[in-house]
Amino acid sequence: MTLAIAAGFVLILAGQNALAKGLVLGTLFSIINFILMGETLPLKLGKSPSKTFVWALLSLIVRYGILAIPLIVAIKFKQFHLIAVICGIFSVQAVILFESVLSALISFRNNQA
């Protein structure tokens, strides 16, 4: 979120308000998605396979619905840039992937020495 806010601030200074708003909006909803994923995970553990399937399906539907909100807002209102919203939605996953790859590369490099 800090990275999205910093990028949004730079975009606002560059006069790209729609891009900044879209990036922050998408990132905010992506973070909400990850929080919900973490909160609903314990509800799926220790249950029968059929109940686990129902909880997983309901969780997925709710989270997709939440991720649809910023997309609908960006389509309806010109003050949010649609591509920036999409980038914001994937920003959390991109940061997690980047951090994992960077950590693996550092670990690999340390093992080579």
C-alpha positions in Angstrom: 0.0 0.0 0.0 2.9 2.3 0.8 4.3 1.8 -2.7 0.9 2.5 -4.3 0.4 5.7 -2.2 3.9 6.9 -3.1 3.3 6.1 -6.8 -0.1 7.9 -6.5 1.6 10.9 -5.0 4.1 11.1 -7.8 1.3 10.7 -10.4 -0.6 13.5 -8.8 2.5 15.8 -8.9 2.8 14.8 -12.6 -0.8 15.9 -13.2 -2.2 12.4 -13.7 -5.0 12.4 -11.1 -7.0 9.7 -12.7 -4.1 7.3 -12.8 -3.2 8.0 -9.2 -6.8 7.5 -8.0 -7.1 4.3 -10.0 -3.9 2.8 -8.7 -4.7 3.6 -5.1 -8.4 2.3 -5.5 -7.3 -1.0 -7.1 -4.6 -1.5 -4.4 -7.0 -0.8 -1.6 -9.4 -3.4 -2.8 -6.6 -5.9 -3.5 -5.5 -5.5 0.2 -9.1 -6.0 1.3 -9.2 -9.2 -0.8 -6.1 -10.6 0.9 -7.3 -9.7 4.3 -10.6 -11.5 3.6 -8.6 -14.5 2.3 -6.6 -14.7 5.5 -9.7 -14.3 7.7 -11.8 -16.9 5.9 -9.0 -19.5 5.8 -9.6 -20.8 9.3 -13.3 -21.3 8.5 -12.3 -23.9 5.9 -10.1 -26.0 8.2 -11.3 -29.0 10.1 -14.6 -29.4 8.3 -15.9 -32.1 6.0 -14.9 -31.9 2.3 -18.4 -30.8 1.3 -18.5 -27.9 3.9 -15.0 -26.9 2.9 -16.0 -26.7 -0.7 -19.1 -24.6 0.1 -17.0 -22.2 2.3 -14.3 -22.0 -0.3 -16.9 -21.3 -3.1 -18.7 -18.6 -1.0 -15.4 -17.0 -0.1 -14.3 -16.9 -3.7 -17.6 -15.4 -4.9 -17.5 -12.7 -2.2 -13.9 -11.9 -2.9 -14.5 -11.7 -6.7 -17.5 -9.5 -6.0 -15.3 -7.2 -3.9 -12.7 -7.0 -6.7 -15.4 -6.1 -9.2 -16.3 -3.0 -7.3 -13.2 -0.9 -8.3 -13.6 -2.1 -11.9 -17.2 -1.0 -12.0 -16.3 2.3 -10.4 -13.5 2.9 -13.0 -15.9 2.1 -15.8 -18.6 4.4 -14.6 -16.5 7.3 -13.5 -13.9 9.0 -15.7 -12.0 10.2 -12.6 -10.5 6.7 -12.2 -8.3 5.2 -14.9 -9.4 1.6 -15.7 -5.9 0.3 -16.5 -4.5 1.9 -13.3 -7.2 0.1 -11.3 -6.3 -3.2 -12.9 -2.6 -2.6 -12.1 -3.6 -1.7 -8.5 -5.6 -4.9 -8.2 -2.6 -7.0 -9.2 0.0 -4.9 -7.3 -0.2 -6.9 -4.1 0.4 -10.1 -6.0 3.2 -8.5 -7.9 4.9 -7.3 -4.7 4.6 -10.8 -3.1 6.0 -12.5 -6.2 8.8 -9.9 -6.5 9.7 -10.3 -2.8 9.7 -14.1 -3.2 11.9 -14.1 -6.3 14.3 -11.6 -4.7 14.5 -13.7 -1.5 15.2 -16.9 -3.5 17.9 -15.1 -5.6 19.6 -13.8 -2.4 19.4 -17.2 -0.8 20.8 -18.9 -4.0 23.7 -16.3 -4.2 24.6 -16.8 -0.5 24.7 -20.6 -1.0 27.0 -20.2 -3.9 29.6 -18.3 -1.9 
